[in-house]
Amino acid sequence: MRVASNQLKHMSDFYHRELSGIYNEGEINAMYQNAISHYLHIPYAEVHKHANDKINQSELILIYDCCKKLREQQPLQYILGEAFFYGLSFNVNAHVLIPRPETEELVDIVVKNCTGKKTFLDIGTGSGCIAISLAKYNKQFRVTACDVSDQALQTAALNAQKNKVELKFTETNVLNKTEFETQVNGSFDVIVSNPPYIKEEEATQLLPNVMAHEPHLALFVKGSDDILFYRKITDICSTKLNSGGSLYFELNPLTAQKVLEYVEASGQFKTCELLKDLSGKTRFLQATKH
């Protein structure tokens, strides 16, 4: 792996040469621009204007090492330690999932439909991207975020500080109803969750960089009950979701209908519907409690 010179245009050539065959050209362009923007503090949209700029040795090593890690299919967000979500910057690491565009759509649905709501609970918060985005969007929202992982909550707390919002964080296991109801105080106008929803037998369908680097605790449902988390959260709504309150889920399209049927069968909700994401996949559920 050799770079022709310390000019950025040659670093761009280097990225394309080394990463070709692993990623497509559009992905390589985006990775390169993100790396340059991150390490050299150049606005993403202006990276191309700096093709003839020369970089120093320490900068070259950072950008070179980033390319080496990309060749190993490490996610760019983990390499940079940063991901962007709903217009905000989040620290990410191996303890939290990289925020997905679909989850941005979920946040958008919630903020558009819940302007009159006051209290929000995000179950399985991970990096805190949902909870923090809600708190940032409306300072009147009082948001509680919970997760079973203490390391994820530490990351989420740092992200709350980074984005200058105040949230309440609680470490608890949603699969243990008694523990959850004891540790999460009060009830809420809105409960939102993007829980683990990938069945273990679907693991072979995931990209290698996801399987190798993202936390399996946040990805996979263990055992035969592939909507376990949705069942448990729906059951918790009996005590934790206020009358007239709203429940929002991000879904696995393969099990979306099963989740809908369980939520409807619970008898708690006067309305319940599935929503599609921008790619046309059934991705979300929204329900309103009696």
C-alpha positions in Angstrom: 0.0 0.0 0.0 1.8 3.1 -1.3 0.6 6.7 -1.8 2.1 8.5 -4.8 2.5 11.8 -2.9 1.1 13.8 0.0 -1.5 15.6 -2.3 -5.1 14.8 -1.5 -5.8 13.9 -5.1 -3.3 11.1 -4.8 -4.8 10.0 -1.5 -8.1 9.8 -3.3 -6.5 7.6 -6.0 -5.1 5.4 -3.2 -8.5 4.9 -1.6 -10.0 3.9 -4.9 -7.2 1.5 -5.7 -7.1 -0.2 -2.3 -10.8 -0.4 -1.7 -12.0 -1.4 -5.2 -13.6 -4.8 -5.3 -14.7 -4.4 -1.6 -16.9 -1.4 -2.0 -18.6 0.2 -5.0 -17.3 3.5 -6.4 -20.0 5.6 -4.7 -19.2 4.1 -1.3 -15.5 4.7 -1.8 -16.1 8.3 -2.7 -18.3 8.8 0.4 -15.8 7.0 2.7 -12.9 9.1 1.4 -14.8 12.4 1.7 -15.9 11.5 5.2 -12.4 10.6 6.2 -10.9 13.8 4.8 -13.7 15.9 6.3 -13.2 14.3 9.7 -9.4 14.4 9.9 -8.7 17.7 8.2 -11.9 19.5 9.3 -12.9 20.3 5.8 -16.7 20.5 5.1 -17.8 17.3 3.4 -19.2 19.1 0.4 -16.0 21.0 -0.2 -13.5 18.1 -0.1 -13.3 18.0 -3.8 -12.1 21.7 -3.9 -8.9 20.7 -2.0 -7.6 18.0 -4.4 -4.3 19.8 -4.9 -3.7 20.5 -1.2 -0.8 18.9 0.5 -1.0 17.2 3.9 1.6 16.7 6.6 3.0 13.3 7.6 0.8 12.9 10.7 -2.4 13.7 8.7 -1.3 11.3 6.0 -0.8 8.5 8.5 -4.3 9.0 10.0 -5.9 8.9 6.5 -3.8 6.0 5.4 -4.6 3.9 8.5 -8.3 4.6 8.0 -8.0 3.1 4.5 -6.2 0.0 6.0 -9.1 -0.5 8.4 -11.7 0.0 5.7 -9.9 -2.8 3.7 -10.5 -5.0 6.8 -14.2 -4.0 6.5 -14.3 -2.2 9.7 -17.2 0.3 9.7 -16.1 3.8 8.9 -18.2 5.2 11.8 -16.3 3.0 14.3 -13.0 4.0 12.7 -13.8 7.7 13.0 -15.7 7.2 16.3 -18.5 9.4 15.0 -21.8 9.0 13.2 -24.4 11.6 12.1 -28.0 11.1 12.8 -31.0 13.5 12.5 -28.5 16.4 11.9 -26.6 15.6 15.1 -23.1 14.1 15.7 -22.9 11.0 17.9 -20.0 9.1 19.3 -20.1 5.5 18.4 -18.0 2.5 19.4 -18.2 -1.3 19.5 -20.7 -1.1 22.4 -23.5 0.5 20.3 -25.1 0.1 16.9 -24.3 2.5 14.2 -27.5 4.6 13.7 -29.4 3.7 10.5 -31.3 6.0 8.2 -34.5 4.0 8.8 -34.3 5.0 12.5 -34.1 8.6 11.4 -37.4 8.0 9.7 -38.8 6.6 13.0 -37.7 9.8 14.9 -39.3 11.9 12.2 -42.6 10.1 12.5 -42.5 10.5 16.3 -41.7 14.2 16.3 -44.4 15.0 13.7 -47.1 13.1 15.5 -46.2 13.8 19.2 -45.9 17.6 19.4 -48.5 17.7 22.2 -46.8 14.9 24.2 -44.5 15.6 27.2 -42.9 12.4 28.5 -41.0 9.9 26.4 -39.4 6.6 27.0 -36.8 5.1 24.7 -36.2 1.4 25.3 -32.9 0.0 24.2 -31.3 3.4 23.6 -27.8 2.3 22.5 -25.9 5.4 21.4 -28.9 7.5 22.5 -29.7 8.6 19.0 -33.5 8.4 19.3 -33.8 9.9 22.8 -31.2 12.6 22.2 -32.8 13.6 18.9 -36.2 13.9 20.5 -34.8 16.0 23.4 -32.9 18.2 21.0 -35.9 18.7 18.7 -38.2 20.0 21.5 -36.8 21.2 24.8 -40.2 20.6 26.4 -39.9 16.9 25.9 -38.9 15.0 29.0 -37.0 12.0 27.8 -36.0 8.8 29.7 -33.6 6.4 28.0 -32.9 2.8 29.2 -30.7 0.0 28.1 -29.4 -3.3 29.5 -25.8 -2.4 28.7 -24.0 -0.1 31.1 -21.3 0.5 28.4 -24.0 1.6 25.9 -25.5 4.0 28.5 -22.1 5.5 29.2 -21.8 6.3 25.4 -25.3 7.7 25.4 -24.6 9.9 28.4 -21.5 11.3 26.6 -23.7 11.9 23.5 -26.2 13.8 25.6 -23.5 16.1 26.9 -22.1 16.5 23.4 -25.4 17.6 22.0 -26.3 19.7 25.1 -29.5 17.9 26.1 -30.6 16.6 29.5 -32.1 13.1 29.7 -32.6 10.5 32.4 -30.7 7.3 31.9 -31.6 3.9 33.5 -29.9 0.6 33.3 -32.5 -2.1 33.2 -33.6 -5.3 31.4 -36.8 -5.0 29.5 -37.1 -8.8 29.4 -37.6 -8.8 33.2 -40.9 -7.0 33.7 -40.7 -6.8 37.5 -37.2 -5.4 37.4 -38.1 -3.0 34.6 -41.2 -1.6 36.3 -39.2 -1.1 39.6 -36.3 0.6 38.0 -38.1 2.8 35.4 -40.1 5.3 37.4 -43.5 6.7 36.4 -45.4 6.3 33.2 -45.1 8.0 29.8 -47.0 9.7 27.0 -44.8 8.0 24.3 -42.8 4.8 24.3 -40.5 4.2 21.4 -38.1 1.4 20.7 -35.8 0.0 18.0 -35.1 -3.4 19.8 -33.1 -6.3 18.6 -35.1 -7.9 15.8 -32.7 -10.0 13.7 -33.2 -13.8 14.0 -30.0 -15.7 14.6 -30.6 -17.8 11.5 -30.5 -14.5 9.5 -26.9 -13.8 10.5 -25.5 -15.2 7.2 -27.5 -12.4 5.4 -25.7 -9.6 7.2 -22.7 -7.8 5.8 -19.3 -9.0 7.1 -18.5 -5.7 8.7 -21.8 -5.7 10.6 -21.3 -9.3 11.9 -17.6 -8.7 12.8 -17.9 -5.4 14.5 -21.4 -4.4 15.7 -22.7 -5.6 19.1 -24.7 -8.8 18.8 -26.5 -8.0 22.0 -28.2 -5.1 20.1 -28.8 -7.1 16.9 -30.1 -10.5 17.6 -33.0 -12.2 19.2 -32.0 -15.4 20.9 -34.2 -18.5 20.9 -37.4 -19.3 19.0 -39.4 -16.3 19.9 -38.4 -13.9 17.1 -40.6 -11.0 18.4 -39.7 -11.5 22.1 -38.7 -7.9 22.7 -41.9 -6.5 21.0 -44.0 -8.8 23.2 -42.3 -7.7 26.4 -42.5 -4.0 25.5 -46.1 -4.3 24.5 -46.9 -6.0 27.9 -45.0 -3.2 29.7 -47.3 -0.6 28.1 -50.1 -1.8 30.4 -48.4 0.0 33.3 -45.9 2.4 31.6 -47.9 3.9 28.8 -50.5 6.6 29.7 -54.0 6.4 28.5 -54.1 8.1 25.0 -50.4 7.5 24.8 -48.5 6.3 21.7 -46.3 3.3 21.1 -43.7 3.3 18.2 -41.6 0.4 17.0 -39.0 0.0 14.4 -39.6 -3.4 12.9 -38.1 -6.3 11.0 -40.2 -6.4 7.8 -40.1 -10.3 8.0 -41.9 -10.3 11.4 -43.9 -7.0 11.2 -47.3 -8.7 10.8 -46.7 -10.9 13.8 -45.9 -7.8 15.9 -49.0 -6.1 14.7 -51.2 -9.1 15.6 -49.7 -9.3 19.1 -50.1 -5.6 19.8 -53.7 -5.7 18.5 -54.5 -8.9 20.5 -53.2 -7.2 23.7 -56.4 -5.2 23.8 -54.7 -2.1 25.0 -54.8 0.0 21.8 -57.6 1.7 20.0 -55.6 2.2 16.8 -52.7 0.2 15.5 -51.0 0.4 12.1 -47.9 -0.6 10.1 -46.0 2.0 8.2 -43.5 1.7 5.3 -40.1 3.2 5.1 -38.8 5.3 2.2 -37.7 2.1 0.4 -41.3 0.7 0.6 -40.5 -1.9 3.3 -42.9 -2.4 6.2 -40.7 -0.9 8.9 -42.6 0.8 11.6 -45.6 0.4 13.9 -47.6 3.1 15.6 -50.4 2.5 18.1 -52.6 4.6 20.4 -53.6 3.4 23.8 -57.3 3.4 24.9 
